[in-house]
Amino acid sequence: MILPVAALAQALPNPAIPMGPNPSECEIQAALLGTTDPTCPPLAMRRPAVPPPAAAAATAAGPARPGPVTVPPLPGPAAMPSPELRAAFRVEFDFNSARIRPESRAILDKVAAVMANPAAGRTRFRVVGHTDAVGGDAANLALSRRRAAGVVEYLATHHHIRRDRLEASGMGARELLLPDQPKAAANRRVEIVNLGG
């Protein structure tokens, strides 16, 4: 299944934090499932810091202190939004190709092990391809889609992850990880997003 870019732009407001060159299966499980096996060591996952709304408003308005605010009571317990579970992986491909390089198969094997773990249940995942800004927009968008589809194909054929649990989409160079370095290799990545059950 390939999703249109417009739908993804709303679904993925911020890029995921990169996992690093060789994350453990426990780190991948924590990033994609929000939990780890009891056998995993304690983990300190890096997540982007989100400033509280009041701090952002105070910064924009200047140092003045706000006056008292009357807040109406809530009708019931407020539901806290669950954090978005997603991770970015550096997956190497042949030049201008969707063929996964052998050195990147190890990371995808760990991702597949997490997806096949009973803790994942029937969780669905979106694989999102990203490119750097070298080349034209249409070519980068098509390449990122082919690469995301290549990762889905690898997970399905080599690890028997059910295809109805996977979907592929591409963003091209629309969400650069390093906007001030548009040609940097770090921009070329694959993100995997937990879509829930």
Residue frames as a rotation matrix with the C-alpha (Angstrom) as fourth column:
MET 1
0.583 0.812 0.000 0.00
0.812 -0.583 0.000 0.00
0.000 0.000 -1.000 0.00
ILE 2
-0.613 -0.745 0.262 1.45
0.752 -0.652 -0.098 3.39
0.244 0.137 0.960 -1.02
LEU 3
0.262 0.704 -0.661 0.12
0.838 -0.505 -0.206 6.50
-0.479 -0.500 -0.722 0.73
PRO 4
0.512 -0.055 0.857 -0.10
0.583 -0.711 -0.393 9.93
0.632 0.701 -0.331 -0.90
VAL 5
-0.560 -0.828 -0.016 2.35
0.618 -0.404 -0.675 12.56
0.552 -0.388 0.738 0.32
ALA 6
-0.336 0.474 0.814 -0.43
-0.413 -0.851 0.325 14.96
0.847 -0.227 0.482 1.38
ALA 7
0.748 0.629 -0.214 -1.83
-0.121 0.446 0.887 12.41
0.653 -0.637 0.409 3.83
LEU 8
0.295 -0.719 -0.630 1.63
0.859 0.489 -0.155 11.74
0.419 -0.495 0.761 5.22
ALA 9
-0.496 -0.530 0.688 2.49
0.232 -0.844 -0.483 15.39
0.837 -0.080 0.542 5.66
GLN 10
0.180 0.639 0.748 -0.33
-0.693 -0.458 0.557 15.67
0.698 -0.619 0.360 8.21
ALA 11
0.901 0.236 -0.363 0.39
0.023 0.811 0.585 12.31
0.432 -0.536 0.725 9.82
LEU 12
0.351 -0.866 -0.356 4.12
0.933 0.357 0.051 12.89
0.083 -0.350 0.933 10.34
PRO 13
0.974 0.154 0.164 4.68
0.153 -0.988 0.018 16.44
0.165 0.007 -0.986 11.64
ASN 14
0.508 -0.845 0.165 8.26
-0.835 -0.436 0.337 15.96
-0.213 -0.309 -0.927 12.89
PRO 15
0.213 -0.497 -0.841 11.08
-0.490 0.690 -0.532 13.65
0.845 0.526 -0.096 11.83
ALA 16
0.967 0.071 -0.243 11.97
0.142 0.644 0.751 10.79
0.210 -0.761 0.613 14.15
ILE 17
0.463 -0.859 0.220 15.20
-0.804 -0.303 0.511 10.75
-0.372 -0.413 -0.831 16.10
PRO 18
0.284 -0.408 -0.867 17.78
-0.629 0.604 -0.490 8.54
0.724 0.685 -0.085 14.35
MET 19
0.989 0.146 -0.012 18.52
-0.098 0.716 0.691 5.27
0.110 -0.682 0.723 16.13
GLY 20
0.284 -0.949 0.139 22.25
-0.751 -0.130 0.647 5.30
-0.596 -0.288 -0.750 15.42
PRO 21
-0.195 -0.455 -0.869 24.47
-0.956 0.285 0.066 2.97
0.217 0.844 -0.491 13.43
ASN 22
-0.557 -0.071 -0.827 23.90
-0.097 0.995 -0.020 -0.27
0.825 0.069 -0.561 15.36
PRO 23
-0.169 0.542 0.823 20.94
-0.959 -0.282 -0.012 -0.16
0.226 -0.792 0.568 17.75
SER 24
-0.967 -0.109 0.228 20.17
-0.186 0.919 -0.347 -3.22
-0.172 -0.378 -0.910 19.81
GLU 25
-0.552 0.819 -0.157 16.94
0.404 0.427 0.809 -5.15
0.730 0.383 -0.566 19.43
CYS 26
-0.191 0.453 -0.871 15.95
0.965 -0.074 -0.250 -3.81
-0.178 -0.889 -0.423 22.88
GLU 27
-0.700 -0.108 -0.706 16.42
0.101 -0.994 0.052 -0.19
-0.707 -0.035 0.706 21.71
ILE 28
-0.908 0.396 -0.140 14.39
-0.202 -0.119 0.972 -0.85
0.368 0.911 0.188 18.57
GLN 29
-0.356 0.805 -0.474 11.63
0.764 0.543 0.349 -2.50
0.538 -0.238 -0.809 20.61
ALA 30
-0.333 0.195 -0.923 11.51
0.736 -0.558 -0.384 0.48
-0.590 -0.806 0.042 22.99
ALA 31
-0.845 -0.059 -0.531 11.32
-0.202 -0.885 0.420 2.94
-0.495 0.462 0.736 20.07
LEU 32
-0.795 0.506 -0.335 8.70
-0.328 0.106 0.939 1.05
0.511 0.856 0.082 18.03
LEU 33
-0.159 0.764 -0.625 6.60
0.472 0.615 0.632 -0.60
0.867 -0.194 -0.459 20.75
GLY 34
0.143 0.181 0.973 7.15
-0.574 -0.785 0.231 1.65
0.806 -0.592 -0.008 23.76
THR 35
0.771 0.080 0.632 8.15
-0.586 0.477 0.655 -1.34
-0.249 -0.875 0.415 25.89
THR 36
-0.168 -0.844 -0.509 10.95
-0.848 0.387 -0.361 -3.86
0.502 0.371 -0.781 26.23
ASP 37
0.423 0.200 -0.884 11.31
0.101 0.959 0.265 -7.47
0.900 -0.201 0.385 27.28
PRO 38
0.977 -0.050 0.206 12.16
-0.211 -0.136 0.968 -8.06
-0.021 -0.989 -0.144 30.96
THR 39
0.566 -0.813 0.137 15.53
0.756 0.578 0.307 -9.43
-0.329 -0.070 0.942 29.79
CYS 40
0.373 -0.414 0.830 16.54
0.546 -0.626 -0.557 -6.07
0.750 0.661 -0.008 28.28
PRO 41
-0.520 -0.572 -0.635 18.85
0.854 -0.359 -0.376 -3.75
-0.013 -0.737 0.675 30.25
PRO 42
0.345 0.616 -0.709 17.47
0.560 -0.741 -0.371 -0.35
-0.753 -0.269 -0.601 31.30
LEU 43
-0.201 -0.343 0.918 17.46
0.965 -0.230 0.125 2.02
0.168 0.911 0.377 28.34
ALA 44
-0.125 0.147 -0.981 17.70
0.269 -0.947 -0.176 5.78
-0.955 -0.286 0.079 28.06
MET 45
0.001 0.203 0.979 15.97
0.995 0.093 -0.020 6.64
-0.095 0.975 -0.202 24.78
ARG 46
-0.857 -0.286 -0.430 16.56
0.226 -0.956 0.185 10.06
-0.464 0.061 0.884 23.22
ARG 47
0.080 0.902 0.424 13.34
0.994 -0.038 -0.105 11.86
-0.079 0.430 -0.899 22.40
PRO 48
-0.478 -0.250 0.842 12.98
0.457 -0.889 -0.004 15.42
0.750 0.383 0.539 21.10
ALA 49
-0.688 0.223 -0.691 12.25
0.605 -0.350 -0.715 17.92
-0.401 -0.910 0.106 23.83
VAL 50
-0.171 0.727 0.665 8.94
0.694 -0.390 0.605 19.65
0.699 0.565 -0.438 23.29
PRO 51
-0.972 -0.184 0.147 8.62
0.036 -0.731 -0.682 23.03
0.233 -0.657 0.717 25.03
PRO 52
-0.398 0.880 -0.258 5.44
0.810 0.205 -0.549 23.43
-0.430 -0.428 -0.795 27.04
PRO 53
0.116 0.523 0.844 2.89
0.869 -0.466 0.169 25.75
0.482 0.714 -0.508 25.40
ALA 54
0.909 0.244 -0.338 3.14
0.397 -0.756 0.521 28.30
-0.129 -0.608 -0.784 28.22
ALA 55
0.107 -0.955 -0.277 6.91
0.403 -0.213 0.890 28.57
-0.909 -0.206 0.362 27.80
ALA 56
-0.471 -0.241 0.849 6.58
0.880 -0.055 0.472 29.09
-0.067 0.969 0.238 24.06
ALA 57
0.484 0.738 0.469 3.94
0.724 -0.639 0.258 31.79
0.490 0.215 -0.845 24.55
ALA 58
0.792 -0.230 -0.565 6.02
0.340 -0.603 0.721 33.55
-0.507 -0.764 -0.400 27.21
THR 59
-0.277 -0.950 0.144 9.06
0.624 -0.064 0.778 33.59
-0.730 0.306 0.611 24.93
ALA 60
-0.316 0.227 0.921 7.04
0.888 -0.272 0.372 35.09
0.335 0.935 -0.115 22.08
ALA 61
0.668 0.708 0.231 5.35
0.560 -0.682 0.470 37.69
0.490 -0.185 -0.852 24.27
GLY 62
-0.017 -0.734 0.679 8.48
-0.294 -0.645 -0.705 38.73
0.956 -0.211 -0.205 26.15
PRO 63
-0.771 -0.468 -0.432 9.34
0.219 0.443 -0.869 38.53
0.598 -0.765 -0.239 29.86
ALA 64
-0.448 0.652 0.612 5.99
-0.817 -0.576 0.016 39.89
0.363 -0.493 0.791 31.15
ARG 65
-0.973 0.144 0.179 4.21
0.017 0.822 -0.569 37.63
-0.228 -0.551 -0.803 33.62
PRO 66
-0.554 0.832 0.008 0.75
0.106 0.061 0.993 36.46
0.826 0.551 -0.122 32.62
GLY 67
-0.467 0.513 0.720 -2.24
-0.865 -0.434 -0.252 37.30
0.183 -0.741 0.646 34.80
PRO 68
-0.623 0.283 0.729 -4.51
-0.257 0.806 -0.533 34.73
-0.739 -0.520 -0.429 36.42
VAL 69
-0.682 0.393 -0.617 -6.47
-0.594 0.196 0.780 32.52
0.428 0.898 0.100 34.08
THR 70
-0.126 0.719 0.683 -9.81
-0.751 0.381 -0.540 30.92
-0.648 -0.581 0.492 34.84
VAL 71
-0.826 -0.172 -0.537 -10.01
-0.489 0.691 0.532 27.39
0.279 0.703 -0.655 33.52
PRO 72
0.226 0.965 0.130 -13.39
-0.943 0.183 0.278 25.66
0.244 -0.185 0.952 33.39
PRO 73
-0.168 -0.277 0.946 -13.51
-0.626 0.772 0.114 22.26
-0.762 -0.573 -0.303 35.05
LEU 74
-0.762 -0.149 -0.630 -13.16
-0.601 0.527 0.601 19.24
0.243 0.836 -0.491 32.82
PRO 75
0.269 0.962 -0.041 -16.18
-0.887 0.264 0.378 16.96
0.374 -0.065 0.925 32.51
GLY 76
0.998 0.005 0.055 -14.13
-0.025 0.928 0.373 13.87
-0.049 -0.373 0.926 33.31
PRO 77
0.310 -0.949 0.054 -10.56
0.201 0.121 0.972 12.61
-0.929 -0.290 0.228 33.40
ALA 78
0.566 -0.194 -0.801 -8.50
-0.747 -0.531 -0.400 14.09
-0.347 0.825 -0.446 30.59
ALA 79
0.860 -0.281 0.426 -7.07
0.398 0.892 -0.213 11.58
-0.320 0.353 0.879 28.19
MET 80
0.190 -0.886 -0.423 -3.36
-0.417 -0.463 0.782 12.06
-0.889 0.028 -0.457 27.70
PRO 81
0.788 0.042 -0.614 -2.29
-0.606 0.226 -0.763 11.62
0.107 0.973 0.203 24.08
SER 82
0.735 -0.564 0.377 -0.03
0.325 0.781 0.533 8.62
-0.595 -0.269 0.757 23.70
PRO 83
0.045 -0.790 -0.612 3.45
-0.519 -0.542 0.661 9.42
-0.854 0.288 -0.434 22.39
GLU 84
0.817 0.173 -0.550 4.06
-0.576 0.294 -0.763 8.64
0.030 0.940 0.340 18.75
LEU 85
0.361 -0.682 0.636 6.24
-0.073 0.659 0.749 5.58
-0.930 -0.317 0.188 18.44
ARG 86
0.994 -0.105 0.040 8.63
0.045 0.038 -0.998 5.91
0.103 0.994 0.042 15.54
ALA 87
0.348 -0.938 0.001 12.29
0.105 0.040 0.994 5.44
-0.932 -0.345 0.113 14.77
ALA 88
0.819 -0.192 -0.540 14.63
-0.572 -0.333 -0.750 6.41
-0.036 0.923 -0.383 11.94
PHE 89
0.512 -0.638 0.575 17.19
0.267 0.754 0.600 3.97
-0.817 -0.153 0.556 10.57
ARG 90
0.057 -0.590 -0.805 20.12
-0.859 -0.439 0.261 4.51
-0.508 0.677 -0.532 8.25
VAL 91
0.458 0.143 0.877 19.48
0.252 0.926 -0.283 1.92
-0.853 0.350 0.388 5.55
GLU 92
-0.394 -0.711 -0.583 22.01
-0.474 -0.386 0.791 1.88
-0.787 0.588 -0.185 2.72
PHE 93
0.701 0.588 0.405 20.84
0.142 0.441 -0.886 1.32
-0.699 0.679 0.225 -0.86
ASP 94
-0.242 -0.700 0.671 22.72
0.898 0.101 0.429 1.02
-0.368 0.707 0.604 -4.12
PHE 95
-0.804 -0.153 -0.574 23.08
0.034 -0.976 0.213 4.37
-0.593 0.152 0.791 -5.89
ASN 96
-0.529 0.681 -0.506 19.74
-0.840 -0.507 0.195 5.61
-0.124 0.528 0.840 -7.31
SER 97
-0.479 0.292 -0.828 18.25
-0.201 0.882 0.427 2.19
0.855 0.371 -0.363 -6.53
ALA 98
0.391 0.666 0.635 15.89
-0.857 0.011 0.515 0.46
0.336 -0.745 0.576 -4.10
ARG 99
0.481 -0.298 -0.824 18.26
0.177 0.954 -0.242 -2.51
0.859 -0.029 0.512 -3.72
ILE 100
0.922 -0.110 0.372 19.19
-0.388 -0.257 0.885 -2.79
-0.002 -0.960 -0.280 -0.02
ARG 101
0.094 -0.970 -0.227 22.94
-0.678 0.105 -0.728 -3.09
0.729 0.222 -0.647 0.49
PRO 102
0.184 -0.033 -0.982 24.10
0.318 0.948 0.028 -6.19
0.930 -0.317 0.185 2.39
GLU 103
-0.791 -0.585 -0.180 25.48
0.359 -0.205 -0.911 -4.14
0.496 -0.784 0.372 5.31
SER 104
-0.659 0.611 0.439 21.99
-0.715 -0.690 -0.112 -2.78
0.235 -0.388 0.891 6.03
ARG 105
-0.024 0.694 -0.719 20.27
-0.221 0.698 0.681 -6.14
0.975 0.175 0.136 6.23
ALA 106
-0.634 -0.281 -0.720 21.41
0.568 0.462 -0.681 -6.66
0.524 -0.841 -0.134 9.84
ILE 107
-0.948 0.319 0.006 19.46
-0.249 -0.728 -0.639 -3.61
-0.199 -0.607 0.769 11.07
LEU 108
-0.235 0.910 -0.342 16.35
-0.888 -0.058 0.456 -4.70
0.395 0.411 0.822 9.15
ASP 109
-0.276 0.092 -0.957 16.71
0.158 0.986 0.049 -8.20
0.948 -0.137 -0.287 10.62
LYS 110
-0.914 -0.061 -0.401 16.53
0.405 -0.090 -0.910 -6.65
0.020 -0.994 0.107 14.11
VAL 111
-0.684 0.723 -0.093 13.50
-0.719 -0.690 -0.076 -4.55
-0.119 0.014 0.993 13.10
ALA 112
-0.132 0.631 -0.764 11.81
-0.544 0.598 0.588 -7.71
0.828 0.494 0.264 11.79
ALA 113
-0.611 -0.134 -0.780 12.54
0.466 0.736 -0.492 -9.54
0.640 -0.664 -0.387 15.06
VAL 114
-0.940 0.310 -0.143 10.78
-0.067 -0.578 -0.813 -6.74
-0.335 -0.755 0.564 16.96
MET 115
-0.395 0.831 -0.391 7.81
-0.909 -0.292 0.298 -6.82
0.134 0.473 0.871 14.57
ALA 116
-0.099 0.310 -0.946 7.57
-0.247 0.913 0.325 -10.61
0.964 0.266 -0.014 14.96
ASN 117
-0.956 -0.291 -0.023 7.86
-0.031 0.179 -0.983 -10.42
0.290 -0.940 -0.180 18.75
PRO 118
-0.309 0.895 -0.321 4.62
0.863 0.406 0.302 -11.45
0.400 -0.183 -0.898 20.55
ALA 119
-0.368 0.139 -0.919 4.69
0.618 -0.703 -0.353 -8.04
-0.695 -0.698 0.172 22.28
ALA 120
-0.940 -0.003 -0.341 4.01
-0.234 -0.721 0.652 -6.45
-0.248 0.693 0.677 18.87
GLY 121
-0.197 0.925 0.324 0.79
0.133 0.352 -0.926 -8.43
-0.971 -0.140 -0.192 18.47
ARG 122
0.193 0.370 0.909 -1.00
0.946 0.175 -0.273 -7.25
-0.260 0.912 -0.316 15.34
THR 123
0.244 -0.169 -0.955 0.60
0.109 -0.974 0.200 -3.82
-0.964 -0.153 -0.219 15.34
ARG 124
0.712 0.007 0.703 0.78
0.703 -0.005 -0.712 -2.24
-0.001 1.000 -0.008 11.90
PHE 125
0.004 -0.810 -0.587 3.77
0.435 -0.527 0.731 -0.21
-0.901 -0.258 0.350 10.74
ARG 126
0.985 0.168 0.049 4.35
0.125 -0.484 -0.866 2.45
-0.122 0.859 -0.497 8.11
VAL 127
0.028 -0.992 0.121 7.75
0.802 0.095 0.590 2.48
-0.597 0.080 0.798 6.40
VAL 128
0.936 0.280 -0.215 8.60
0.149 -0.865 -0.480 5.99
-0.320 0.417 -0.850 5.18
GLY 129
0.172 -0.898 0.405 11.50
0.982 0.186 -0.005 6.60
-0.071 0.399 0.914 2.81
HIS 130
0.844 -0.037 -0.536 13.45
0.025 -0.994 0.107 9.88
-0.536 -0.103 -0.838 2.83
THR 131
0.440 -0.737 0.513 16.17
0.848 0.154 -0.507 11.18
0.295 0.658 0.693 0.51
ASP 132
-0.366 -0.556 -0.746 18.66
0.588 -0.760 0.278 14.03
-0.721 -0.337 0.605 0.59
ALA 133
0.515 0.617 -0.595 18.08
0.012 -0.700 -0.714 17.09
-0.857 0.361 -0.368 -1.60
VAL 134
-0.642 -0.718 -0.268 20.42
-0.343 -0.044 0.938 16.02
-0.686 0.695 -0.217 -4.41
GLY 135
-0.875 0.337 0.348 18.39
0.480 0.505 0.717 15.75
0.066 0.794 -0.604 -7.63
GLY 136
-0.673 0.677 0.298 14.93
-0.381 -0.662 0.645 16.87
0.635 0.320 0.703 -8.55
ASP 137
-0.487 0.563 0.668 11.86
-0.824 -0.043 -0.564 16.69
-0.289 -0.825 0.485 -6.35
ALA 138
0.548 0.770 -0.328 9.93
-0.836 0.523 -0.170 14.22
0.041 0.367 0.929 -8.53
ALA 139
0.150 -0.585 -0.797 12.92
-0.302 0.741 -0.600 11.87
0.941 0.331 -0.065 -8.80
ASN 140
-0.820 -0.478 0.316 13.58
-0.410 0.104 -0.906 11.99
0.400 -0.872 -0.281 -5.05
LEU 141
-0.127 0.862 0.491 9.92
-0.939 0.055 -0.341 11.35
-0.321 -0.504 0.802 -4.25
ALA 142
0.669 0.363 -0.649 9.79
-0.628 0.743 -0.232 8.34
0.398 0.562 0.725 -6.58
LEU 143
-0.216 -0.843 -0.492 13.10
-0.230 0.534 -0.814 7.00
0.949 -0.062 -0.309 -5.22
SER 144
-0.754 -0.051 0.655 11.98
-0.654 -0.047 -0.755 7.34
0.069 -0.998 0.002 -1.59
ARG 145
0.329 0.931 0.159 8.76
-0.916 0.356 -0.185 5.45
-0.229 -0.085 0.970 -2.38
ARG 146
0.542 -0.188 -0.819 10.67
-0.397 0.802 -0.447 2.65
0.741 0.567 0.360 -4.13
ARG 147
-0.565 -0.824 -0.043 13.07
-0.299 0.253 -0.920 2.36
0.769 -0.507 -0.389 -1.20
ALA 148
-0.434 0.497 0.751 10.26
-0.863 0.011 -0.506 2.20
-0.260 -0.867 0.424 1.37
ALA 149
0.667 0.691 -0.278 8.58
-0.745 0.628 -0.226 -0.47
0.019 0.358 0.934 -0.77
GLY 150
0.126 -0.726 -0.676 11.92
-0.346 0.607 -0.715 -2.31
0.930 0.325 -0.175 -0.93
VAL 151
-0.783 -0.361 0.506 12.11
-0.573 0.104 -0.813 -2.39
0.241 -0.927 -0.289 2.88
VAL 152
0.115 0.901 0.418 8.53
-0.900 0.273 -0.339 -3.68
-0.419 -0.337 0.843 3.09
GLU 153
0.651 0.094 -0.753 9.39
-0.577 0.705 -0.411 -6.34
0.493 0.703 0.514 0.52
TYR 154
-0.393 -0.885 -0.250 12.46
-0.389 0.406 -0.827 -7.39
0.833 -0.228 -0.504 2.49
LEU 155
-0.664 0.178 0.727 10.54
-0.728 0.068 -0.682 -7.64
-0.171 -0.982 0.084 5.78
ALA 156
0.387 0.920 0.068 7.74
-0.850 0.384 -0.361 -9.62
-0.358 0.082 0.930 4.14
THR 157
0.696 -0.084 -0.713 9.81
-0.466 0.703 -0.537 -12.04
0.546 0.706 0.451 2.05
HIS 158
-0.265 -0.914 -0.308 12.80
-0.235 0.371 -0.898 -12.64
0.935 -0.166 -0.313 4.32
HIS 159
-0.968 -0.146 0.203 11.03
-0.214 0.066 -0.974 -12.51
0.129 -0.987 -0.096 7.69
HIS 160
-0.565 0.803 -0.187 7.42
0.593 0.554 0.584 -13.33
0.573 0.219 -0.790 6.84
ILE 161
-0.769 0.413 -0.487 6.01
0.119 -0.657 -0.744 -10.16
-0.628 -0.630 0.457 8.39
ARG 162
-0.069 0.838 0.541 2.45
0.890 0.297 -0.347 -10.07
-0.452 0.458 -0.766 7.09
ARG 163
-0.748 -0.247 0.616 1.99
0.592 -0.667 0.451 -7.52
0.299 0.702 0.646 4.32
ASP 164
0.246 0.902 0.355 -1.30
0.497 -0.432 0.753 -6.33
0.832 -0.009 -0.555 5.81
ARG 165
0.649 -0.110 -0.753 0.75
0.709 -0.273 0.650 -5.08
-0.278 -0.956 -0.099 8.79
LEU 166
-0.371 -0.884 -0.286 3.06
0.575 -0.460 0.677 -3.00
-0.729 0.087 0.679 6.58
GLU 167
0.807 0.486 0.337 2.57
0.561 -0.450 -0.695 0.00
-0.186 0.750 -0.635 4.33
ALA 168
-0.275 -0.958 0.074 5.11
0.891 -0.225 0.395 2.02
-0.362 0.175 0.916 2.40
SER 169
0.884 0.448 0.135 5.30
0.464 -0.799 -0.382 5.69
-0.063 0.400 -0.914 1.51
GLY 170
-0.154 -0.971 0.182 7.92
0.982 -0.170 -0.079 8.19
0.108 0.166 0.980 0.47
MET 171
0.672 0.325 -0.666 8.61
0.485 -0.872 0.064 11.79
-0.560 -0.366 -0.743 1.37
GLY 172
0.576 -0.550 0.604 11.54
0.543 -0.295 -0.786 12.48
0.611 0.781 0.129 -0.95
ALA 173
-0.570 -0.819 -0.064 13.48
0.654 -0.405 -0.639 15.46
0.497 -0.407 0.766 0.42
ARG 174
0.133 0.754 0.644 10.41
0.102 -0.657 0.747 17.08
0.986 -0.034 -0.164 2.01
GLU 175
0.957 0.166 0.236 11.42
-0.216 -0.134 0.967 16.34
0.192 -0.977 -0.093 5.63
LEU 176
0.190 -0.971 -0.148 15.18
-0.042 0.143 -0.989 16.71
0.981 0.194 -0.013 5.80
LEU 177
0.605 -0.082 -0.792 16.69
0.761 0.354 0.544 15.58
0.236 -0.932 0.277 9.08
LEU 178
-0.192 -0.735 -0.651 19.37
0.693 -0.571 0.440 18.26
-0.695 -0.367 0.618 8.67
PRO 179
0.740 0.614 0.274 17.71
0.616 -0.456 -0.642 21.16
-0.269 0.644 -0.716 6.81
ASP 180
0.722 -0.526 -0.450 20.88
-0.471 -0.850 0.237 23.26
-0.507 0.041 -0.861 6.98
GLN 181
-0.523 -0.852 0.008 22.80
-0.598 0.374 0.709 20.39
-0.607 0.366 -0.705 5.28
PRO 182
0.401 0.897 -0.188 20.42
-0.771 0.219 -0.598 19.27
-0.495 0.385 0.779 2.51
LYS 183
0.405 -0.301 -0.863 22.99
-0.683 0.528 -0.505 17.00
0.608 0.794 0.008 0.81
ALA 184
-0.393 -0.615 0.684 24.09
-0.918 0.306 -0.252 15.22
-0.055 -0.727 -0.685 4.02
ALA 185
-0.683 0.045 -0.729 23.91
-0.200 0.948 0.247 11.43
0.702 0.315 -0.639 4.10
ALA 186
-0.944 0.322 -0.064 21.93
0.151 0.252 -0.956 11.58
-0.292 -0.913 -0.286 7.37
ASN 187
-0.372 0.845 -0.384 18.93
-0.805 -0.500 -0.319 12.86
-0.462 0.191 0.866 5.40
ARG 188
-0.176 0.255 -0.951 18.80
-0.699 0.648 0.303 9.54
0.693 0.718 0.064 3.53
ARG 189
-0.888 -0.073 0.454 16.93
-0.427 0.498 -0.755 7.35
-0.171 -0.864 -0.473 5.95
VAL 190
-0.376 0.822 -0.427 13.97
0.089 0.491 0.867 5.07
0.922 0.288 -0.258 6.49
GLU 191
-0.696 0.257 0.671 11.52
-0.717 -0.302 -0.628 5.83
0.041 -0.918 0.395 9.29
ILE 192
-0.586 0.573 -0.573 9.24
0.357 0.817 0.452 3.20
0.727 0.060 -0.684 10.75
VAL 193
-0.642 0.486 0.594 6.07
-0.707 -0.674 -0.214 4.41
0.296 -0.557 0.776 12.48
ASN 194
-0.909 0.414 -0.050 3.88
0.384 0.785 -0.486 2.35
-0.162 -0.461 -0.873 14.81
LEU 195
-0.679 0.723 0.125 0.29
-0.399 -0.507 0.764 2.69
0.616 0.469 0.632 13.54
GLY 196
-0.390 0.531 0.752 -1.23
-0.830 0.150 -0.537 0.65
-0.398 -0.834 0.382 16.35
GLY 197
-0.798 0.137 0.587 -3.34
0.164 0.986 -0.009 -2.49
-0.580 0.089 -0.810 16.07
